[in-house]
Amino acid sequence: MLYLPHITVTQYRNYLYQQFQFPNRVTGISGPNGSGKTNLLDAIYYLCFTRSYFSRPDSQSVHHGMQGLRIEGLFEKNGETAKLVCILRENNKKEFYLNDSEYKKFSSHIGRYPCVMIAPDDTELITGGSEERRKMIDTLLAQLSAGYLQQLIDYNKILQQRNGLLKAAAEHRRLDEALLDILDEQLYAKGQDIYAERRKFAAEFIPLVEAQYQSIAGSNDGVTLNYDSQLNNQSFASLLQQNRQRDLYLQRTGAGIHKDDLVMKMGEQPFKSIASQGQRKSLLFALKLGEFITLKQHNGFAPLLLLDDVFEKLDAQRMHNLLHKVCTEEQGQVFITDTHHDRLHIALEQLAVPFGIIEL
């Protein structure tokens, strides 16, 4: 089992210095908006991923008027205790330590302490563009495979180099075709491997999400998911060659695995166009539960689950079903925030599992 009994935050967001103890497997966090509920969850996420859940620069996580921050947590995993420390120095240099040993590469930490977070802005997974869904898939796969994460890092570096070359060619009206050929070869070698991993993953993940949706919503509503990639019908090498002139004109790489998407439909229509609010929320939670279950199956223990402000998202029955599944059936450590102390207390009491509530 993965368990976080203690965390200390210093100069982090609205916390100047505060320690938190989590003696129970299920922890409720109650308080008005602006009291720091989301920030506490994000501090936990920080220790699992070396960064904030929200796409913000590290400097924006520093307490107002201060310089630097520190987050320290004690983790227990499979009977072993580990101390994790994240430090952002006054010069914005970030350091990350496992048992007082500094990481040379932050990427080597990803996946050691798996975590799934659900936050209000996650509705972008349903209503937003393909980038949000690719990010979700990549974040999950990075926790399952260090090799995948490195391939993705390499791919993005090569993609940047290729786009830089295309832009320079337009500015100087001269193209180094030999260099472009080399970058194309490197790009499709990495891209084909990433595509193979994503396709294999999607074949297992999609049926899992569809089953979770039916469980939460009480009906499948004709909802289907599909992994869409330009590489489904054509090799990456031929795609790059075929689009070369267009890429030179637009000064960017228009084809490749960086355009992949998880397409969601209801019947024959795009899901986000016709789904009700309740159906959208159900699919969001189904995606997140799919992440949770995938990580649990891979690791043999449940990841930490961070539920931010989820009571506003589901009706009472669906909320009870969700909490029963994650708090009772799955046996993982759960952190859940709400602005209403009484509502949170009643919901957790109904689960008949030991819990504690932190009042902020």
C-alpha positions as CSV (number, residue, x, y, z in Angstrom):
1,M,0.0,0.0,0.0
2,L,1.0,3.6,-0.7
3,Y,0.4,5.9,2.3
4,L,1.3,9.6,3.1
5,P,1.1,10.1,6.9
6,H,2.7,13.6,7.1
7,I,3.5,16.7,5.0
8,T,5.1,20.0,5.8
9,V,4.8,23.1,3.5
10,T,6.9,26.2,3.8
11,Q,6.2,29.4,1.9
12,Y,4.0,27.5,-0.4
13,R,1.0,29.3,-2.0
14,N,-1.1,30.7,1.0
15,Y,0.9,28.7,3.6
16,L,3.8,30.4,5.4
17,Y,4.6,27.3,7.4
18,Q,2.3,24.4,8.3
19,Q,2.4,20.7,9.1
20,F,-0.3,18.2,8.4
21,Q,-0.8,14.7,9.8
22,F,-2.9,12.2,8.0
23,P,-3.6,9.3,10.5
24,N,-6.5,7.9,8.5
25,R,-6.7,6.4,5.0
26,V,-9.5,8.8,4.1
27,T,-9.0,12.5,4.9
28,G,-11.5,15.2,4.3
29,I,-10.3,18.8,4.0
30,S,-13.0,21.4,4.8
31,G,-12.9,25.2,4.6
32,P,-14.2,28.2,2.7
33,N,-12.9,29.1,-0.8
34,G,-9.4,30.6,-0.6
35,S,-8.5,28.7,2.6
36,G,-5.9,26.5,0.9
37,K,-7.8,23.2,0.3
38,T,-6.6,22.9,-3.3
39,N,-3.1,24.1,-2.4
40,L,-2.8,21.3,0.1
41,L,-3.8,18.7,-2.5
42,D,-1.4,20.3,-5.0
43,A,1.5,20.1,-2.5
44,I,0.9,16.3,-2.3
45,Y,0.8,16.2,-6.1
46,Y,4.0,18.2,-6.2
47,L,5.8,15.5,-4.2
48,C,4.6,12.8,-6.6
49,F,5.4,14.6,-9.9
50,T,8.0,17.2,-9.0
51,R,5.7,19.9,-10.2
52,S,2.3,21.5,-9.7
53,Y,-0.9,19.8,-11.1
54,F,-1.8,23.2,-12.6
55,S,0.3,24.4,-15.6
56,R,1.9,27.3,-13.7
57,P,5.6,28.2,-13.3
58,D,7.2,27.0,-10.0
59,S,7.7,30.7,-9.0
60,Q,4.0,31.2,-8.9
61,S,3.7,28.6,-6.1
62,V,5.8,30.7,-3.8
63,H,4.0,32.5,-0.9
64,H,3.3,36.1,-1.8
65,G,6.1,38.4,-0.9
66,M,8.5,35.6,-0.2
67,Q,11.4,33.9,-2.2
68,G,11.7,30.1,-2.5
69,L,9.6,27.3,-1.1
70,R,9.9,23.9,0.5
71,I,7.6,20.8,0.6
72,E,8.5,17.8,2.6
73,G,6.5,14.6,2.9
74,L,6.9,11.2,4.5
75,F,5.7,8.3,2.3
76,E,5.2,4.6,3.2
77,K,5.2,2.2,0.2
78,N,5.2,-1.6,0.6
79,G,6.4,-1.4,4.1
80,E,9.3,1.0,3.4
81,T,9.4,4.7,4.5
82,A,10.8,7.4,2.3
83,K,11.3,11.2,2.8
84,L,10.7,13.4,-0.2
85,V,11.7,17.0,-0.3
86,C,11.1,19.6,-3.0
87,I,13.0,22.9,-2.7
88,L,12.7,25.9,-4.9
89,R,15.7,28.2,-4.1
90,E,15.6,32.0,-4.1
91,N,17.1,32.0,-7.6
92,N,14.3,29.7,-8.8
93,K,16.6,26.7,-9.0
94,K,14.5,23.6,-8.1
95,E,15.9,20.6,-6.2
96,F,14.3,17.3,-5.4
97,Y,15.5,14.8,-2.9
98,L,14.6,11.2,-2.1
99,N,16.0,10.2,1.4
100,D,18.4,13.1,1.2
101,S,19.8,12.0,-2.1
102,E,19.3,14.6,-4.9
103,Y,17.8,13.6,-8.2
104,K,20.0,14.3,-11.2
105,K,16.9,14.1,-13.5
106,F,13.4,14.8,-12.2
107,S,12.0,12.4,-14.8
108,S,13.5,9.5,-12.9
109,H,11.1,10.2,-10.0
110,I,7.9,9.9,-12.1
111,G,5.9,6.8,-11.3
112,R,7.6,5.9,-8.0
113,Y,4.7,7.4,-6.0
114,P,1.7,7.2,-8.3
115,C,-1.1,9.7,-7.8
116,V,-4.4,10.7,-9.5
117,M,-6.0,14.1,-9.1
118,I,-9.5,15.3,-10.0
119,A,-9.9,19.1,-10.1
120,P,-12.7,21.4,-11.4
121,D,-10.7,22.5,-14.4
122,D,-10.5,18.8,-15.6
123,T,-13.7,19.4,-17.5
124,E,-11.3,20.5,-20.3
125,L,-10.6,16.8,-20.8
126,I,-14.2,16.6,-22.1
127,T,-14.8,20.0,-23.7
128,G,-11.3,21.1,-24.7
129,G,-8.9,20.4,-27.5
130,S,-6.9,17.2,-28.1
131,E,-3.8,18.6,-26.2
132,E,-5.6,18.0,-22.8
133,R,-6.4,14.4,-23.6
134,R,-2.9,13.7,-24.9
135,K,-1.5,15.1,-21.7
136,M,-3.7,12.8,-19.6
137,I,-2.6,9.8,-21.6
138,D,1.1,10.8,-21.5
139,T,1.0,11.5,-17.7
140,L,-0.5,8.1,-17.1
141,L,1.9,6.2,-19.4
142,A,4.9,8.1,-17.9
143,Q,3.9,6.6,-14.5
144,L,3.8,3.1,-16.0
145,S,7.0,3.3,-18.0
146,A,10.2,5.3,-17.5
147,G,11.1,4.3,-21.1
148,Y,8.0,5.9,-22.5
149,L,8.7,9.2,-20.6
150,Q,12.2,9.4,-22.1
151,Q,10.9,8.7,-25.6
152,L,8.4,11.5,-25.2
153,I,11.1,13.9,-23.9
154,D,13.3,13.0,-26.8
155,Y,10.5,13.3,-29.4
156,N,9.5,16.8,-28.1
157,K,13.1,18.0,-28.3
158,I,13.5,16.8,-31.9
159,L,10.1,18.3,-32.8
160,Q,11.3,21.7,-31.5
161,Q,14.5,21.4,-33.5
162,R,12.6,20.5,-36.7
163,N,10.2,23.4,-36.2
164,G,13.2,25.7,-35.6
165,L,14.7,24.6,-38.8
166,L,11.5,25.1,-40.8
167,K,11.2,28.6,-39.3
168,A,14.9,29.4,-40.1
169,A,14.4,28.1,-43.7
170,A,11.6,30.6,-44.2
171,E,13.5,33.5,-42.7
172,H,16.7,32.8,-44.7
173,R,15.0,31.4,-47.8
174,R,17.4,28.5,-47.7
175,L,16.8,24.9,-46.4
176,D,19.4,22.5,-45.2
177,E,17.7,19.4,-46.6
178,A,20.3,17.0,-45.3
179,L,19.6,18.2,-41.7
180,L,15.9,18.0,-42.3
181,D,16.3,14.4,-43.5
182,I,18.2,13.6,-40.3
183,L,15.6,15.2,-38.0
184,D,12.8,13.4,-39.9
185,E,14.5,10.1,-39.4
186,Q,15.0,10.7,-35.7
187,L,11.4,12.0,-35.3
188,Y,9.7,9.1,-36.9
189,A,11.9,6.6,-35.0
190,K,10.7,8.0,-31.7
191,G,7.2,8.7,-32.9
192,Q,6.6,5.2,-34.1
193,D,7.6,3.8,-30.7
194,I,5.3,6.2,-28.9
195,Y,2.5,5.4,-31.2
196,A,2.9,1.7,-30.6
197,E,2.8,2.3,-26.8
198,R,-0.3,4.5,-27.0
199,R,-2.2,2.1,-29.2
200,K,-1.5,-0.8,-27.0
201,F,-2.5,1.2,-23.9
202,A,-5.7,2.5,-25.6
203,A,-6.8,-1.1,-26.4
204,E,-6.9,-1.8,-22.6
205,F,-7.8,1.6,-21.3
206,I,-10.9,2.4,-23.5
207,P,-13.0,-0.6,-22.5
208,L,-12.1,0.1,-18.8
209,V,-13.3,3.7,-19.1
210,E,-16.5,2.7,-20.9
211,A,-17.3,0.2,-18.2
212,Q,-16.7,2.8,-15.5
213,Y,-19.0,5.3,-17.2
214,Q,-21.8,2.7,-17.3
215,S,-21.2,2.1,-13.5
216,I,-21.3,5.8,-12.6
217,A,-24.1,6.8,-15.0
218,G,-26.2,3.7,-14.6
219,S,-26.4,3.4,-18.5
220,N,-23.9,3.4,-21.3
221,D,-25.8,6.2,-23.1
222,G,-24.2,5.0,-26.4
223,V,-20.8,6.5,-25.3
224,T,-17.8,5.2,-27.2
225,L,-14.1,6.2,-27.1
226,N,-11.6,5.8,-29.9
227,Y,-7.8,6.4,-30.2
228,D,-7.4,8.6,-33.2
229,S,-3.9,9.0,-34.8
230,Q,-2.7,9.9,-38.3
231,L,-0.5,6.8,-37.9
232,N,-3.5,4.5,-37.8
233,N,-3.6,4.6,-41.6
234,Q,0.0,5.6,-42.7
235,S,3.6,5.3,-41.5
236,F,5.1,8.3,-39.8
237,A,8.0,8.4,-42.4
238,S,5.6,8.8,-45.3
239,L,3.5,11.3,-43.4
240,L,6.5,13.6,-42.9
241,Q,7.6,13.3,-46.5
242,Q,4.1,13.9,-47.8
243,N,3.6,17.0,-45.6
244,R,7.1,18.5,-46.1
245,Q,6.1,21.3,-48.5
246,R,3.2,22.2,-46.3
247,D,5.3,22.2,-43.2
248,L,7.9,24.5,-44.9
249,Y,5.1,26.9,-45.8
250,L,3.5,26.9,-42.3
251,Q,6.9,26.8,-40.5
252,R,5.8,23.9,-38.2
253,T,5.3,20.2,-38.2
254,G,1.7,19.5,-39.0
255,A,1.6,15.7,-38.9
256,G,2.6,13.2,-36.3
257,I,1.8,11.7,-32.9
258,H,1.6,15.2,-31.4
259,K,-1.8,15.4,-33.1
260,D,-3.2,12.2,-31.6
261,D,-6.5,12.4,-29.8
262,L,-9.0,10.3,-27.7
263,V,-12.2,10.8,-29.6
264,M,-15.4,10.7,-27.6
265,K,-18.8,10.1,-29.2
266,M,-22.4,9.5,-28.1
267,G,-24.0,7.5,-30.9
268,E,-22.6,9.1,-34.1
269,Q,-22.3,12.6,-32.6
270,P,-19.3,14.2,-30.8
271,F,-19.9,13.6,-27.1
272,K,-19.2,17.2,-26.0
273,S,-21.8,18.6,-28.5
274,I,-24.8,16.7,-27.2
275,A,-24.0,15.4,-23.7
276,S,-25.7,16.8,-20.7
277,Q,-23.8,18.2,-17.7
278,G,-24.4,15.0,-15.8
279,Q,-23.1,12.9,-18.7
280,R,-20.0,15.0,-19.0
281,K,-19.2,14.7,-15.3
282,S,-19.8,11.0,-15.5
283,L,-17.3,10.6,-18.3
284,L,-14.7,12.8,-16.6
285,F,-14.9,10.6,-13.5
286,A,-14.8,7.4,-15.6
287,L,-11.6,8.6,-17.2
288,K,-10.0,9.4,-13.9
289,L,-11.2,6.1,-12.4
290,G,-9.7,4.4,-15.5
291,E,-6.3,6.1,-14.6
292,F,-6.7,5.0,-10.9
293,I,-7.5,1.3,-11.8
294,T,-4.7,1.1,-14.4
295,L,-2.1,2.3,-11.9
296,K,-3.4,0.0,-9.2
297,Q,-3.2,-3.0,-11.6
298,H,0.3,-2.1,-12.8
299,N,1.8,-1.4,-9.3
300,G,-0.1,-3.9,-7.2
301,F,-1.3,-1.1,-4.9
302,A,-3.7,1.9,-5.2
303,P,-2.3,5.3,-6.1
304,L,-3.0,8.3,-3.9
305,L,-6.3,9.9,-5.0
306,L,-6.9,13.6,-4.7
307,L,-10.5,14.7,-5.1
308,D,-10.8,18.5,-5.2
309,D,-14.3,20.0,-4.9
310,V,-16.1,17.0,-6.5
311,F,-19.3,17.5,-4.5
312,E,-20.3,20.3,-6.8
313,K,-19.9,17.9,-9.8
314,L,-22.2,15.0,-9.0
315,D,-25.7,14.4,-7.5
316,A,-25.8,12.7,-4.1
317,Q,-26.3,9.1,-5.4
318,R,-23.5,9.3,-8.0
319,M,-21.3,10.9,-5.4
320,H,-22.0,8.1,-2.9
321,N,-21.3,5.5,-5.7
322,L,-18.0,7.2,-6.5
323,L,-16.8,7.5,-2.9
324,H,-17.8,3.9,-2.1
325,K,-15.8,2.7,-5.0
326,V,-12.6,4.7,-4.2
327,C,-12.7,4.7,-0.4
328,T,-14.2,1.3,0.4
329,E,-13.6,-1.0,-2.6
330,E,-10.1,0.1,-3.7
331,Q,-8.4,0.4,-0.3
332,G,-6.2,3.4,-1.4
333,Q,-5.5,6.7,0.5
334,V,-8.0,9.3,-0.4
335,F,-8.0,13.1,0.1
336,I,-11.2,15.0,-0.6
337,T,-12.0,18.7,-0.2
338,D,-15.4,20.4,0.3
339,T,-16.5,23.9,1.4
340,H,-19.3,22.3,3.5
341,H,-18.1,20.5,6.6
342,D,-21.4,18.9,7.4
343,R,-21.9,17.6,3.9
344,L,-18.4,16.1,3.9
345,H,-18.8,14.6,7.3
346,I,-22.1,12.9,6.4
347,A,-20.8,11.6,3.1
348,L,-17.7,10.0,4.7
349,E,-19.7,8.7,7.7
350,Q,-21.9,6.7,5.3
351,L,-18.9,4.8,4.0
352,A,-18.2,3.2,7.3
353,V,-14.5,3.5,7.0
354,P,-12.1,5.4,9.4
355,F,-11.7,9.0,8.4
356,G,-10.6,12.4,9.7
357,I,-11.5,15.9,8.6
358,I,-9.0,18.8,8.6
359,E,-10.7,22.2,9.1
360,L,-8.9,25.1,7.3
